[in-house]
């Protein structure tokens, strides 16, 4: 292929069909993760309904989050071989059933099964295949494409937790779960139809990769270093999504104030993914990832010192922007390090680290609160973990 033809392929990959996949993934992540992160608004009501502690209720979300990240290790390789669209559609069906079943739960165990496993399976089958499809379409503007695609998470976090908080007094958490199931059907299913992977990929790493590429990943020291970065940086990130509403109420703030804080995390997420992640194409993706991970650590210092709504709002915005930028960069950095031929598998393997952190972080924070009456310990531990992750990210190498 001539240089002119290769250049033309790069341009087409960065400006045409790939952007439809980006838009579809944006919508998909908005409805799925926006719904999942609305769990914080329902936590107090669920605890009261089932006479359960915060740790026991947080475990519902932790099971779900563990599954929707860990299952990427299965869904990613399947998406490399099969159609990512089929996996996304299957995942949406699982989420719809999960939320409908959870809305009828009569016990905490039933909630673990329907919400924990149903919603976890749904996002687990859809998230990594959609992200992998996006990576296959881009080279020069990969950070920007990843940031826009995952910015749907920020948009969903901005809109849905606040909407659920407003609806809870009128239809209760059961009605809210049913409404979310309908949302997936109306918005998620049409978006899924646009998800597809580029087959004639112009990325040089595509043609260099072979059937032994997956095995080579496990011999690459950078994979394990990146894995450790994800474990440590993700350990803290689900704690605000699950506990910030309850923590705000402990300070004497209202349910609406708490859901507003989740919405502000979403505002920060949109900024981080749309704008900060895109800067990686200009200033270096791995260098920017390290900087934003340090910013995540700094944000938890703000939460530790907070005594009212203004300080919590500052934390929510700072945390949302910095972590949003990190999440927007993760797939792009993975593609830079390991190529795009088997990107679904690579992202899937890496995101099991996020699943481990999601299982431990929110549940541990809940049980620590149950025993101490304070979130101070989890907040400080979160900041330290993110700080260590920032130093590890610096060692991933230079562009």
C-alpha positions, -999 to +999 in steps of 0.1 A: +000+000+000+014+034-009+020+062+017-008+082+001-032+053+004-022+047+040-027+083+048-061+083+032-070+052+053-059+070+084-081+100+076-111+078+069-106+058+101-104+090+121-132+110+106-159+087+091-175+054+101-155+053+133-172+083+147-206+066+145-192+038+167-179+065+191-214+081+192-231+047+198-206+038+225-212+072+241-249+066+243-244+030+255-221+039+283-243+068+293-274+046+299-256+016+314-231+033+337-254+061+345-279+036+358-252+016+377-239+048+394-274+057+404-271+030+430-257+055+455-291+073+455-310+041+463-285+029+490-303+045+520-337+032+508-324-003+502-308-004+536-341+006+552-361-019+531-340-049+540-329-038+575-293-042+562-260-024+570-242-002+545-216-028+540-242-054+531-260-031+507-227-019+492-219-055+484-248-055+459-230-029+438-196-045+444-207-079+430-221-061+400-190-040+394-167-069+399-186-088+373-189-061+347-152-054+347-139-090+352-162-105+325-143-083+301-116-109+301-141-132+284-161-107+264-130-090+250-115-120+233-150-131+221-154-097+205-121-101+187-134-133+172-172-127+169-194-096+164-191-071+192-226-060+184-240-094+193-223-093+227-235-058+234-271-068+226-269-098+248-255-076+276-284-052+273-309-080+275-292-092+307-294-057+322-331-053+314-339-086+330-316-078+360-333-045+367-368-059+363-359-088+386-343-065+412-374-043+412-393-073+425-367-085+450-381-096+483-349-103+501-313-092+501-302-124+486-326-119+457-311-084+452-276-099+451-287-123+424-308-100+402-289-067+405-254-081+414-253-108+388-278-095+362-265-060+359-229-072+363-233-097+334-250-070+313-223-044+315-196-071+315-207-083+281-212-049+265-186-025+278-152-040+267-165-051+233-178-015+226-145+001+237-125-024+217-145-016+186-137+021+191-100+015+194-099-003+161-111+027+141-085+053+153-047+059+153-040+097+153-070+107+173-073+077+195-072+095+228-099+119+217-121+091+204-117+071+236-124+102+257-156+110+238-168+074+238-163+070+276-176+105+282-210+088+281-203+075+316-199+111+327-230+123+310-250+094+324-236+100+359-246+137+356-282+130+346-294+096+359-285+097+396-301+132+399-332+120+380-334+089+403-330+111+434-360+132+422-381+102+413-374+082+445-400+100+467-427+094+442-421+059+428-396+044+452-365+024+443-386-004+428-402+020+403-368+035+396-353+001+387-382-006+363-378+028+347-341+021+341-349-012+324-372+007+300-344+032+294-320+005+282-347-007+257-354+027+243-318+041+241-294+012+245-307-012+219-307+013+190-271+024+199-260-012+200-269-017+164-242+008+154-214-010+172-189-027+149-152-033+146-130-022+117-116-052+098-093-034+073-074-017+101-046+006+089-027+005+123+007-011+117+004-031+149-026-048+133-006-064+105+023-073+128+001-091+153-003-129+150-022-157+167+003-158+195-002-121+205-024-129+235+003-152+249+029-125+244+009-101+266+014-123+296+052-121+291+052-083+289+063-066+321+044-035+311+011-054+313+017-062+349+027-027+357-004-013+340-025-039+358-011-027+392-019+009+382-055+000+375-059-020+407-046+009+429-063+037+411-096+019+408-096+009+445-108+043+455-130+054+426-161+033+433-162+045+469-177+079+461-201+064+436-216+041+463-212+061+495-212+098+487-250+102+491-249+085+525-218+104+535-235+137+526-266+127+547-243+120+576-232+156+574-268+167+577-273+173+539-304+161+521-309+132+496-311+158+468-278+173+479-262+139+478-275+131+443-263+165+432-228+155+443-230+124+421-242+146+393-212+169+399-189+139+396-206+134+362-200+170+352-163+165+360-163+132+341-176+149+310-149+175+312-122+149+319-131+126+291-141+151+265-112+175+270-085+162+293-082+128+278-080+143+243-049+163+254-030+130+255-028+130+217-008+163+220+012+160+252+017+122+256-009+097+268+011+079+294+026+111+309-009+126+311-023+095+327+003+097+355-006+134+361-043+127+363-038+098+386-019+121+410-049+145+407-072+117+418-051+113+449-053+150+456-091+150+453-094+126+482-075+150+504-103+175+496-129+149+507-110+142+539-111+179+548-146+186+537-172+198+563-201+209+541-216+210+507-192+235+491-161+214+500-179+182+489-188+198+456-152+208+450-141+172+457-168+158+434-157+181+405-120+175+410-124+137+414-148+135+384-124+155+361-092+136+370-107+101+371-127+108+340-096+117+321-078+085+334-107+063+322-107+081+288-069+073+285-069+037+297-080+021+263-057+044+243-027+037+264-034+000+262-036+003+224-003+022+224+015-004+245+000-036+230-014-027+195-050-030+183-052-064+167-063-081+199-074-049+217-106-064+230-087-092+248-061-068+261-087-044+276-107-073+289-077-087+307-066-054+321-101-045+333-102-075+356-080-053+378-108-028+380-132-056+389-110-067+418-108-031+431-146-026+427-153-057+447-130-047+475-133-009+477-170+000+482-178-031+504-147-025+526-156+011+530-192+002+540-181-024+567-154+000+580-181+026+584-204+001+601-177-005+627-162+030+631-191+053+622-167+072+599-155+072+563-121+087+572-101+055+570-114+046+535-109+081+522-073+083+534-065+048+521-080+058+487-058+088+484-026+068+492-035+041+467-040+066+439-008+083+448+011+050+445-006+043+412+006+077+399+042+068+404+037+034+388+021+051+358+052+072+353+072+040+348+050+028+319+074+046+296+076+077+274+060+084+241 
